[in-house]
C-alpha cells in the first residue's frame, strides 16, 4: 500500500455537504482506504478572485492503485459529485487534487507529482500539516510542517471553518 495525499475543496452550493458527499463516495472504493481526514478550512480564492470563498481540507489515503489510476478515480468522484470544468481556477462544486503519492516524482502530460504549487499554497499546507506534518516533499526534501512554517502567517488566508446555522437544514 502506498500513502497518498489528496487535497479537497469547493466553493459552489452547500460546500460542506458537497465535500462530505465526495469523501463518502471516495470511501466506497475498495481500492483505497482513507486513513486520515483534516478539519475543514475556509480559504480565499487565488488567481481568479471574483468568486466565493472555498472550503478546503486534506485526506491521507492508502492505496494499491497506480498514481494514474488514483487520479482517474479522483476525476470520477469529481464528475459524480457534479463537477463541471468551465473556467480554469474558477468556481467548482468539488475539486480533488492528488498532492503526493508516496515519494514518487511523476511528470506526464496528465499528471505531475508532487502537485505543482502545493508547497506554496496555504490552503493546501494548513490542512495537510494537520494530518501529515512530517511527510517529506519528495523534491524539496522538506516536511509539510516546515513548508507551512516557511509561508509565515496565513491566518488572513486560511481560517478554521465553523458551519453556520443555515447550513444545518
Secondary structure by P-SEA (a helix, b strand, c coil): cbbbbbbbcccccaaaaaaaaaaaaaaacccccccccccbbbbbbcccccccccccbbbbbbbcccaaaaaaaaaaaaaaaccccccccccccbbbbbcccccccccccccccccccccccaaaaaaaaacccccccccccccaaaaaaaaccccccbbbbbbcccccc
